């Protein structure tokens, strides 16, 4: 970049000094202009020779011909102007950047440099490369497993970097574990079965390197147009020379045909697009990547951490009869408060979302694969798996069935060795994911493909909810690369991911896009573009910006070349001298550059300042309403036990929460949020459907009120069926209504707040 800037600066200085010296010495001015021509000639010649050795030619060749012709016939000023345009184009192109090779240093940096090897007399820390098959390696909590091996002790591992599965996996003793996974539990002993060089993680590095090497660099747009324009310009110049016998006329044709609109307009449009994308929260590493992104027709994406939030969250709470949810959740959070386990964070987050303040737990211990135990308020509390040899009660059997149906994991809370609460845990889809997919389809992407290491059932459900074209589940890095290569045969393919296991696929795609805020450094390094914050809708922004930049680049280049063609014809008939042609070409350049700079223009749509505060407020309120919403389903489940004190208490508690929290929230939305959104959308009928849902919610709440008014001393048997149907129906409407607001309305804000873990079931 510095070299190109120096060349452009010196060329510009020589042209300016020559103009100043012209009134005093024509020869001095000619010498300065010739020097400017020669200074640019050699770098341009090197580029042309490099292209010719690769059996291709582009826009630089015609510029080189014009430089040579102008110097040969003594048109030094025209040659200097061409040199200045060529040098300026080289600066812009250097800034926009060619497609660079992927940097795999992050993959290597993540690999452990040291390992802890167990000896008879203790543990020694050695270089990871010295570990040999048969050595026992101790992996401490939070450390990355350095080699493939077999577990000598049970352990819990975060395998998301390799598989994309966000929930830690429990591995029993004598089972295999792969390098690159992170120890998410207590220290574990692993008997190495391979060296560092032959382990799984080293294979991922190799795959990424091979994929990067196989991805051929794309030709510049300017060069693609020059393929047909160059022969045309030379043909016209030759005809003018042969027809008149005047080589100056041929030089005039070549000068006016110099592809400066290509050399300047295309880099300007692409560079402006890169700047616009950066302001939208997406850093594009080079101009070729942005140009290619603008022509994308297929998008492949990872699941975990890309279209989902990337961490397990409590989506529902099931309880034993007469168990107090808040009390038990407080006890569970107290035990899990200091655990590094990812599911422990889900438990504490659920307690925080309900506004609970866990007490202090005593004698907390954690056993890999089983969970954490401790003493809370004098009670023995255990959080984790269902104890072995436990005969599940009917409510627990129902919880197990719900987990299978909802494709969720279960975290059991036992008090004094008795299961009392089951927490359903799952990785939630991002609120802005569905809208992003709709925008991508509107932008012209024909195929939306999910590539994930997760289970088929989970991946298929997410893909169905987002309307994706195809799903490839249980995919390892090699499977992802194969899928990307297959898609590339049918068109430009983009890959989006955030994990180490995505790095090879990111490198293999035409354009790789990584989520930078929580994504692995390896994925960021392997990608061509990086989303700098944790919002997947930035992807749609980047595609729209890239398409606009590509469109403006083509438009500017086409218009500029058409004007150049007209100037060529005028020069061929002797209407333009070389210097005049060069000046005319400068005017054409200014016009096309100004048009290309339109790529900087921000198209935000209507301003959202009026709705941003309201959206942020109601999004936060959604997170605080989980307890009220969950109570509706819990009350409906309790009715299955028939009339009784516990059933009556559950229904009345749900009713109280609905009246105290849900209905005031809905009334505030109706009177404050919806009018603001209708004004923003410029459609008074825009919120009619959502308002109708408010009406139905209130109707069902009033139906529950009448039931309770009819039975002040307790619910009667003949009320059970209708009450249960009412509560289940209300639960379904609330779930749908909240999901619609999260996905369709709250993402309209300029900086929407991501709904919390407990917003949706």
C-alpha positions in Angstrom: 0.0 0.0 0.0 2.8 2.4 0.9 4.6 1.7 -2.4 1.4 2.4 -4.4 0.8 5.6 -2.5 4.3 6.7 -3.1 4.0 6.0 -6.8 0.8 7.9 -7.2 2.1 10.8 -5.2 5.3 11.1 -7.2 3.4 10.8 -10.5 1.0 13.5 -9.5 3.8 15.7 -8.4 5.6 15.3 -11.7 2.4 16.1 -13.7 1.8 19.2 -11.6 5.4 20.4 -11.8 5.4 19.9 -15.5 2.2 22.0 -15.9 3.9 24.8 -13.8 7.1 24.6 -15.9 5.4 24.4 -19.3 5.2 28.3 -19.8 8.9 28.5 -19.2 10.3 25.4 -20.8 8.4 23.0 -23.0 11.4 20.6 -23.0 11.5 20.6 -19.2 7.8 19.9 -18.9 8.1 17.1 -21.5 10.9 15.5 -19.5 8.9 15.7 -16.3 5.9 14.1 -18.0 8.0 11.4 -19.6 9.5 10.7 -16.2 5.9 10.3 -14.8 5.1 7.9 -17.7 8.2 5.8 -17.1 7.7 5.7 -13.4 4.3 4.1 -13.8 5.3 2.0 -16.9 7.5 -0.4 -15.0 5.0 -1.4 -12.2 2.3 -1.8 -14.8 4.7 -3.9 -17.0 5.4 -6.2 -14.1 1.6 -6.7 -13.5 1.0 -7.4 -17.2 3.9 -9.9 -17.4 2.7 -11.7 -14.3 -0.8 -12.0 -15.8 0.6 -13.2 -19.2 2.7 -15.9 -17.5 -0.6 -17.1 -16.0 -2.1 -17.1 -19.5 -4.5 -14.2 -18.8 -4.7 -10.5 -19.5 -6.7 -7.6 -18.2 -7.2 -3.9 -18.0 -3.5 -3.2 -17.2 -2.4 -4.4 -20.7 -4.4 -1.7 -22.5 -3.0 1.0 -20.1 0.5 -0.3 -20.8 -0.1 0.0 -24.6 -1.4 3.6 -24.1 1.7 4.5 -22.1 4.0 3.1 -24.6 2.2 4.6 -27.6 2.1 8.1 -26.0 5.8 8.1 -25.3 6.7 6.7 -28.7 4.9 9.5 -30.6 5.9 12.3 -28.3 2.6 12.8 -26.6 4.2 13.2 -23.2 1.4 15.1 -21.5 -1.2 12.5 -22.5 1.2 9.7 -21.3 1.6 11.5 -17.9 -2.2 11.8 -17.5 -2.6 8.1 -18.3 0.2 7.3 -15.8 -1.6 9.4 -13.1 -4.8 7.5 -13.7 -3.1 4.1 -13.6 -1.2 5.0 -10.4 -4.4 6.2 -8.8 -6.2 3.0 -9.8 -3.4 0.9 -8.3 -3.8 2.8 -5.0 -7.5 2.2 -4.9 -7.1 -1.4 -5.8 -4.4 -1.9 -3.2 -6.8 -0.4 -0.6 -9.7 -2.6 -1.7 -7.3 -5.5 -1.6 -7.1 -8.7 -3.6 -8.3 -11.9 -2.1 -5.7 -12.8 0.5 -4.7 -16.3 1.6 -6.4 -17.4 4.8 -4.4 -17.0 7.9 -4.4 -20.2 9.9 -2.3 -18.9 12.8 -5.3 -18.9 15.2 -5.8 -22.6 14.7 -2.2 -23.2 15.7 -2.4 -20.8 18.6 -5.4 -22.6 20.1 -3.6 -25.9 20.1 -2.1 -26.5 23.6 1.7 -25.9 23.6 2.1 -27.8 26.9 0.6 -30.8 28.5 0.5 -32.3 32.0 1.9 -35.9 32.0 1.3 -38.1 34.9 4.3 -40.0 36.4 4.6 -42.4 39.3 6.1 -39.6 41.5 3.6 -36.9 40.4 2.7 -34.7 37.4 5.2 -33.0 35.1 4.5 -30.2 32.5 6.0 -31.0 29.2 5.8 -29.8 25.6 2.6 -31.2 24.0 4.6 -32.5 21.0 6.5 -34.9 23.4 3.3 -36.8 24.3 3.5 -40.3 22.9 0.8 -43.0 22.7 0.4 -44.7 26.0 1.2 -41.6 28.1 -1.4 -40.5 30.7 -2.2 -36.8 30.3 -4.0 -34.8 33.0 -6.3 -32.2 31.5 -7.3 -29.5 34.1 -10.6 -27.7 34.1 -10.9 -25.3 31.2 -7.9 -26.7 29.4 -8.0 -28.0 25.8 -7.4 -31.7 25.3 -4.0 -31.8 23.5 -4.1 -35.3 21.9 -6.6 -38.0 21.0 -7.0 -40.6 23.7 -9.1 -42.8 26.0 -10.5 -41.5 29.3 -9.0 -43.2 32.4 -11.6 -41.3 34.5 -15.0 -40.0 33.7 -15.2 -36.4 32.4 -17.4 -33.7 31.0 -16.3 -32.0 27.8 -17.4 -29.0 25.8 -17.2 -30.4 22.2 -18.8 -27.4 20.5 -15.5 -26.4 18.9 -15.5 -29.7 16.9 -19.1 -30.7 16.6 -21.1 -27.6 17.2 -23.1 -29.2 20.0 -23.6 -26.6 22.7 -24.4 -28.9 25.6 -21.4 -30.5 27.3 -21.0 -34.2 26.8 -20.5 -36.6 29.6 -17.8 -39.2 28.7 -17.5 -42.3 30.8 -14.2 -44.0 31.6 -12.7 -46.1 28.8 -14.4 -44.0 26.1 -12.5 -42.0 23.4 -12.0 -38.3 23.6 -10.6 -36.1 20.8 -8.1 -33.3 20.8 -9.5 -29.8 20.5 -12.4 -30.3 23.0 -12.4 -28.4 26.3 -12.6 -30.0 29.7 -15.8 -28.6 31.2 -15.7 -30.5 34.4 -13.1 -31.7 37.0 -9.6 -32.7 36.1 -9.5 -35.8 33.9 -6.9 -38.4 33.0 -6.5 -39.4 29.4 -4.4 -42.2 28.0 -3.0 -40.9 24.7 -3.7 -43.0 21.7 -2.0 -40.6 19.2 0.6 -37.9 19.0 -0.2 -34.2 18.6 0.6 -34.4 14.9 -1.8 -37.3 14.2 -4.7 -36.2 16.4 -8.0 -34.8 15.4 -7.2 -31.1 15.9 -4.1 -31.3 13.8 -6.3 -32.8 11.1 -8.7 -29.8 11.2 -5.7 -27.5 10.7 -4.6 -29.5 7.7 -8.2 -29.5 6.3 -8.3 -25.7 6.6 -4.9 -25.3 4.9 -5.9 -27.6 2.0 -9.2 -25.9 1.5 -7.6 -22.5 1.4 -5.1 -23.7 -1.1 -7.8 -25.2 -3.3 -9.9 -22.0 -3.4 -8.7 -20.3 -6.7 -8.5 -16.5 -6.6 -11.3 -14.8 -8.5 -10.6 -12.5 -11.5 -11.3 -8.8 -11.0 -14.4 -7.4 -12.5 -12.3 -5.0 -14.4 -10.3 -7.8 -15.9 -13.4 -9.7 -16.9 -14.7 -6.7 -18.9 -11.3 -6.0 -20.3 -11.2 -9.4 -22.0 -13.5 -8.2 -24.7 -12.8 -4.4 -24.5 -9.0 -4.7 -25.1 -9.3 -6.5 -28.5 -12.0 -4.0 -29.6 -9.8 -1.0 -28.7 -6.7 -2.3 -30.4 -8.8 -3.2 -33.5 -10.2 0.4 -33.7 -6.7 1.9 -33.2 -5.2 -0.4 -35.9 -8.0 0.6 -38.3 -7.4 4.3 -37.7 -3.7 3.9 -38.2 -4.0 1.9 -41.4 -6.8 4.1 -42.8 -4.9 7.4 -42.2 -1.2 6.3 -41.9 -1.0 8.5 -38.8 0.3 6.7 -35.7 -0.8 9.7 -33.5 -4.4 9.0 -34.4 -3.9 5.4 -33.2 -2.4 6.6 -30.0 -5.4 9.0 -29.5 -7.7 6.0 -29.9 -5.7 4.0 -27.3 -5.5 6.9 -24.9 -9.3 7.5 -25.0 -9.8 3.7 -24.7 -7.6 3.4 -21.6 -9.9 1.5 -19.2 -9.7 4.1 -16.4 -13.4 3.6 -15.6 -12.5 0.0 -14.9 -9.3 0.8 -13.1 -10.9 3.5 -11.0 -14.7 3.0 -10.8 -14.6 -0.6 -9.8 -12.1 -0.2 -6.9 -14.0 2.9 -5.7 -17.3 1.2 -5.6 -15.9 -1.9 -3.9 -13.9 0.2 -1.4 -16.9 2.4 -0.6 -19.0 -0.8 -0.1 -16.4 -2.1 2.3 -16.6 1.2 4.3 -20.4 1.0 4.3 -20.3 -2.6 5.4 -17.9 -1.7 8.3 -20.4 0.9 9.5 -23.1 -1.7 9.4 -21.0 -3.9 11.7 -19.3 -6.2 9.2 -15.6 -6.0 8.4 -14.8 -7.3 5.0 -11.1 -8.3 4.7 -10.7 -7.5 0.9 -12.5 -6.1 -2.0 -12.7 -9.4 -3.9 -14.7 -10.9 -1.1 -17.2 -8.1 -1.1 -17.5 -8.3 -4.9 -18.0 -12.1 -4.7 -20.5 -11.7 -1.8 -22.6 -9.5 -4.1 -23.0 -12.4 -6.5 -23.8 -15.1 -3.9 -26.6 -17.5 -4.7 -26.1 -20.1 -1.9 -25.6 -19.6 1.8 -24.5 -22.4 4.1 -24.5 -21.9 7.8 -23.6 -23.5 11.1 -26.3 -24.0 13.7 -24.9 -23.6 17.2 -23.8 -20.0 17.9 -24.8 -18.9 14.4 -28.6 -19.1 14.1 -28.9 -20.1 17.7 -27.6 -18.1 20.7 -24.9 -20.8 21.3 -25.6 -21.5 25.0 -28.2 -23.8 26.7 -31.1 -22.0 28.4 -33.9 -23.1 30.6 -37.1 -23.1 28.5 -39.5 -24.6 31.0 -39.7 -25.9 34.6 -41.6 -29.0 35.6 -42.3 -29.7 39.2 -43.4 -32.5 41.5 -46.8 -32.1 43.2 -46.7 -29.4 45.9 -43.2 -28.3 45.1 -42.5 -24.6 45.3 -40.8 -23.6 42.0 -39.0 -20.4 43.2 -37.8 -22.0 46.4 -36.3 -25.0 44.6 -34.8 -22.9 41.8 -33.2 -20.7 44.4 -31.6 -23.8 46.1 -30.4 -25.1 42.7 -28.9 -21.8 41.8 -27.1 -21.6 45.1 -25.4 -25.0 44.4 -24.6 -24.1 40.8 -23.4 -20.6 41.4 -19.7 -21.4 41.4 -19.7 -24.2 38.9 -18.0 -23.6 35.5 -20.4 -26.0 33.8 -22.4 -24.4 30.9 -25.6 -26.0 32.3 -24.9 -24.4 35.6 -24.9 -21.0 34.0 -28.3 -21.9 32.5 -29.7 -22.6 36.0 -28.3 -19.4 37.6 -29.6 -17.4 34.6 -33.1 -18.8 35.1 -33.0 -17.8 38.7 -31.8 -14.3 37.9 -34.5 -13.9 35.3 -37.1 -14.5 38.0 -35.5 -12.0 40.3 -34.4 -14.6 42.8 -31.5 -14.2 45.1 -29.9 -17.6 45.9 -28.7 -18.2 49.5 -25.2 -19.4 50.3 -24.6 -23.1 49.8 -22.3 -25.1 52.0 -20.1 -28.1 51.3 -20.5 -27.8 47.5 -18.9 -30.6 45.5 -19.1 -31.6 41.8 -18.8 -35.0 40.3 -18.2 -35.3 36.5 -21.2 -36.7 34.8 -23.4 -36.6 37.9 -23.8 -33.0 38.9 -23.2 -30.7 41.9 -24.3 -31.2 45.4 -24.4 -29.0 48.5 -26.2 -28.0 51.6 -28.7 -25.1 51.3 -30.8 -24.0 54.3 -30.1 -27.3 56.0 -31.3 -29.4 53.0 -29.2 -31.6 50.8 -29.6 -30.3 47.2 -28.3 -32.0 44.1 -28.4 -30.6 40.6 -27.6 -32.7 37.5 -28.6 -36.1 36.2 -31.4 -38.2 37.6 -29.9 -40.4 40.4 -29.2 -44.0 39.3 -31.7 -46.7 40.2 -34.5 -44.0 40.6 -38.0 -45.2 39.8 -39.5 -42.0 38.2 -42.8 -40.9 39.6 -45.6 -40.0 37.1 -44.6 -36.3 37.0 -41.0 -37.3 36.3 -42.0 -39.7 33.5 -44.0 -36.8 32.0 -40.9 -34.6 32.2 -38.8 -37.2 30.4 -41.4 -37.4 27.7 -41.5 -33.6 27.4 -37.8 -33.5 27.0 -37.9 -36.0 24.2 -40.7 -34.2 22.4 -39.1 -30.8 22.8 -35.7 -32.1 21.9 -34.4 -30.6 25.1 -31.9 -31.7 27.8 -33.1 -32.2 31.4 -31.4 -30.9 34.6 -32.9 -32.5 37.7 -33.0 -30.9 41.1 -33.2 -33.3 44.0 -33.8 -32.2 47.6 -32.8 -34.8 50.2 -32.3 -37.3 47.4 -35.9 -36.8 46.1 -36.4 -35.4 42.6 -38.7 -32.3 42.9 -37.9 -30.2 39.8 -36.9 -30.9 36.2 -35.5 -28.0 34.1 -35.9 -28.3 30.4 -32.8 -26.8 28.7 -32.2 -26.1 25.1 -30.2 -23.8 22.8 -32.7 -21.1 21.6 -32.9 -19.7 18.1 -31.8 -16.1 17.8 -34.7 -13.7 17.7 -33.4 -12.1 14.5 -32.6 -15.3 12.7 -36.0 -15.8 11.0 -36.2 -12.2 9.7 -32.6 -12.5 8.5 -33.4 -15.6 6.4 -36.4 -13.8 4.9 -34.2 -10.9 3.9 -31.6 -13.2 2.4 -34.2 -14.9 0.3 -35.5 -11.5 -0.8 -31.9 -10.6 -1.8 -31.9 -13.4 -4.3 -30.2 -16.3 -2.5 -31.7 -19.4 -3.9 -30.4 -22.0 -1.4 -30.1 -21.7 2.4 -28.3 -24.7 3.7 -27.5 -25.7 7.3 -24.2 -27.6 8.0 -24.0 -28.7 11.6 -22.4 -31.4 13.8 -25.6 -31.4 15.9 -28.1 -34.2 16.0 -30.5 -34.7 13.0 -33.7 -34.0 15.0 -32.4 -30.8 16.5 -31.0 -29.5 13.2 -34.2 -30.4 11.3 -36.4 -28.6 13.7 -34.3 -25.4 13.6 -34.1 -25.5 9.8 -37.9 -26.0 9.5 -38.6 -23.0 11.8 -36.3 -20.8 9.7 -37.4 -22.1 6.3 -34.1 -23.4 5.2 -33.7 -25.4 2.0 -31.6 -28.3 3.2 -29.9 -29.7 6.3 -26.8 -31.8 6.7 -26.5 -32.9 10.3 -23.9 -35.0 12.2 -21.3 -33.3 10.0 -17.6 -33.2 10.8 -15.3 -30.6 9.2 -14.6 -32.9 6.2 -18.3 -33.3 5.6 -18.8 -29.5 5.6 -16.0 -29.0 3.1 -17.5 -31.7 0.8 -20.9 -29.9 1.0 -19.4 -26.5 0.3 -17.4 -27.8 -2.7 -20.6 -29.4 -4.1 -22.5 -26.2 -3.8 -19.8 -24.1 -5.4 -20.3 -26.1 -8.6 -23.7 -24.4 -9.0 -22.8 -20.9 -8.0 -21.1 -18.5 -5.6 -21.4 -20.0 -2.1 -21.1 -18.3 1.2 -20.4 -20.1 4.5 -21.3 -18.6 7.9 -19.9 -20.0 11.2 -18.3 -19.3 14.5 -16.5 -22.4 15.7 -13.1 -24.0 15.2 -14.9 -26.8 13.3 -16.2 -24.2 10.9 -12.8 -22.9 9.9 -12.1 -25.4 7.1 -15.5 -24.8 5.5 -15.1 -21.0 5.8 -11.8 -21.4 4.0 -13.3 -23.6 1.3 -16.3 -21.3 0.5 -16.2 -18.5 -2.0 -16.8 -16.2 0.9 -16.5 -17.1 4.5 -18.3 -15.1 7.2 -17.5 -15.5 10.9 -19.3 -14.2 13.9 -16.5 -12.3 15.7 -17.9 -11.4 19.1 -18.3 -14.9 20.4 -16.8 -16.9 17.5 -13.5 -18.7 17.7 -10.4 -16.8 16.6 -9.7 -19.6 14.1 -13.0 -19.0 12.4 -12.4 -15.2 12.3 -8.9 -15.8 10.8 -10.2 -18.2 8.2 -13.1 -15.9 7.1 -13.3 -13.2 4.5 -15.7 -11.1 6.5 -16.4 -10.8 10.2 -19.6 -9.8 11.9 -18.2 -7.7 14.8 -21.2 -7.9 17.1 -23.5 -10.7 18.1 -26.3 -10.1 15.6 -26.9 -12.5 12.7 -29.0 -9.8 10.9 -25.7 -8.1 10.1 -25.3 -10.9 7.5 -28.3 -9.6 5.5 -26.9 -6.1 5.8 -23.6 -7.3 4.4 -25.2 -9.1 1.5 -27.4 -6.1 0.6 -24.4 -3.7 0.8 -22.3 -6.1 -1.4 -25.0 -6.4 -4.0 -25.4 -2.6 -4.2 -21.7 -2.1 -4.4 -21.4 -4.8 -7.1 -24.3 -3.3 -9.0 -22.8 0.2 -8.8 -19.4 -1.1 -9.9 -20.9 -2.8 -13.0 -23.1 0.3 -13.7 -20.2 2.7 -13.4 -17.8 0.5 -15.5 -20.5 -0.1 -18.2 -21.4 3.6 -18.5 -17.7 4.6 -18.4 -16.8 2.1 -21.1 -19.7 3.2 -23.3 -18.5 6.8 -23.1 -14.9 5.7 -23.7 -16.1 3.8 -26.8 -17.7 6.9 -28.1 -14.5 8.9 -27.5 -12.5 6.1 -29.3 -14.7 6.6 -32.4 -14.2 10.3 -32.2 -10.5 9.9 -31.9 -10.4 7.5 -34.8 -11.9 10.2 -37.1 -9.4 12.7 -35.9 -11.8 14.7 -33.7 -9.7 14.2 -30.5 -5.9 14.6 -30.1 -4.2 12.4 -27.6 -4.0 15.1 -24.9 -7.6 16.2 -25.4 -8.6 12.5 -25.3 -6.8 12.0 -22.0 -8.5 15.1 -20.5 -11.9 13.8 -21.7 -11.1 10.5 -20.2 -10.4 12.3 -16.9 -13.9 13.8 -17.1 -15.4 10.4 -17.7 -13.4 9.1 -14.7 -14.8 11.8 -12.4 -18.3 11.0 -13.5 -18.0 7.3 -12.9 -16.2 7.7 -9.6 -18.9 10.0 -8.3 -21.5 7.4 -9.3 -19.4 4.6 -7.7 -19.2 6.6 -4.5 -23.0 6.2 -4.1 -22.1 2.8 -2.5 -21.3 4.9 0.6 -24.9 6.1 0.9 -26.7 4.7 3.8 -30.1 3.2 3.2 -31.4 2.6 6.7 -35.1 3.0 5.8 -37.2 5.0 8.1 -35.5 6.2 11.4 -36.3 4.1 14.4 -35.5 6.6 17.1 -39.2 6.9 18.0 -39.6 3.2 18.6 -36.2 2.2 20.0 -36.9 3.1 23.6 -40.3 1.4 23.6 -38.9 -1.7 21.9 -36.1 -2.0 24.4 -38.5 -1.6 27.3 -41.0 -4.2 26.2 -38.2 -6.6 25.2 -36.9 -6.4 28.8 -40.4 -6.9 30.1 -40.7 -10.1 28.1 -37.8 -11.5 30.0 -39.4 -10.8 33.3 -42.7 -12.4 32.4 -41.4 -16.0 32.2 -42.7 -17.0 35.7 -46.2 -15.7 34.8 -46.2 -17.5 31.5 -44.8 -20.7 32.9 -47.4 -20.7 35.7 -50.2 -21.1 33.0 -48.7 -24.4 31.7 -48.0 -25.6 35.3 -51.6 -24.9 36.3 -52.9 -26.8 33.3 -50.6 -29.8 34.2 -51.8 -29.7 37.8 -55.4 -30.1 36.7 -54.6 -33.6 35.5 -54.4 -34.6 39.1 -58.1 -33.7 39.7 -59.6 -31.4 42.3 -57.5 -30.7 45.3 -55.7 -28.1 47.4 -52.5 -28.2 45.2 -54.5 -27.9 42.0 -56.6 -25.0 43.3 -53.5 -23.2 44.5 -51.7 -23.7 41.1 -54.7 -22.3 39.1 -55.2 -19.3 41.5 -51.5 -18.5 41.4 -51.5 -18.5 37.6 -54.5 -16.3 37.6 -53.0 -13.8 40.0 -49.8 -13.6 37.9 -51.8 -13.1 34.7 -53.8 -10.3 36.2 -50.8 -8.6 38.0 -48.2 -9.0 35.2 -49.4 -10.3 31.8 -52.5 -8.1 31.4 -50.9 -4.8 32.4 -48.0 -5.6 29.9 -50.5 -6.3 27.1 -52.5 -3.2 27.9 -49.3 -1.1 27.8 -48.4 -2.6 24.5 -51.8 -1.8 23.1 -51.8 1.8 24.2 -48.1 2.7 23.8 -46.1 0.3 21.6 -48.6 -0.7 18.9 -49.6 2.9 18.0 -45.9 3.8 17.7 -45.2 0.8 15.5 -48.3 1.5 13.3 -47.0 5.0 12.8 -43.5 3.7 12.0 -44.9 1.2 9.5 -47.2 3.9 8.1 -50.1 1.4 8.2 -52.9 1.9 10.7 -53.9 -1.7 10.2 -50.4 -3.2 10.7 -51.0 -4.3 14.3 -54.6 -5.6 13.9 -53.6 -9.2 14.1 -51.5 -8.7 17.2 -54.2 -6.6 18.9 -56.7 -9.5 18.2 -54.3 -11.8 20.1 -54.4 -9.3 23.0 -58.2 -9.5 23.0 -58.1 -13.3 23.0 -55.6 -13.4 25.8 -57.9 -11.2 27.9 -61.0 -13.2 27.0 -59.4 -16.4 28.3 -58.2 -14.7 31.5 -61.7 -13.5 32.2 -63.0 -17.1 31.5 -60.6 -18.3 34.2 -61.8 -15.6 36.5 -65.4 -16.7 36.1 -64.4 -20.3 36.9 -62.7 -19.2 40.1 -65.6 -16.9 41.1 -67.9 -19.9 40.8 -65.8 -22.0 43.1 -64.4 -19.8 45.9 -63.8 -22.8 48.2 -62.0 -24.9 45.6 -62.2 -26.1 42.0 -65.0 -28.7 41.3 -64.6 -31.8 39.2 -66.9 -30.6 36.5 -64.7 -27.6 35.9 -61.5 -29.5 35.3 -61.9 -30.2 31.5 -62.9 -26.7 30.6 -60.3 -25.0 32.8 -57.5 -27.3 31.5 -58.5 -26.6 27.8 -58.6 -22.8 28.6 -55.2 -22.8 30.3 -53.5 -24.9 27.5 -55.1 -22.7 24.9 -53.9 -19.6 26.7 -50.4 -21.0 27.0 -50.3 -21.7 23.3 -51.5 -18.1 22.4 -49.0 -16.5 24.8 -46.1 -18.6 23.4 -47.1 -17.7 19.8 -47.8 -14.0 20.6 -44.5 -13.5 22.5 -42.5 -15.3 19.7 -44.2 -13.1 17.0 -43.3 -9.9 18.9 -39.7 -11.1 19.5 -39.1 -12.1 15.9 -41.2 -9.7 13.9 -41.5 -6.5 15.9 -38.7 -6.2 18.3 -36.1 -6.7 15.5 -37.3 -3.6 13.8 -35.3 -1.4 16.2 -31.9 -0.2 15.1 -30.2 -1.8 18.1 -32.7 -4.4 19.4 -32.2 -6.0 22.7 -31.8 -9.8 22.4 -34.6 -11.5 24.4 -33.3 -13.2 27.6 -33.0 -16.9 28.2 -36.5 -17.2 29.5 -38.5 -15.3 26.9 -39.8 -18.2 25.0 -40.5 -21.8 25.5 
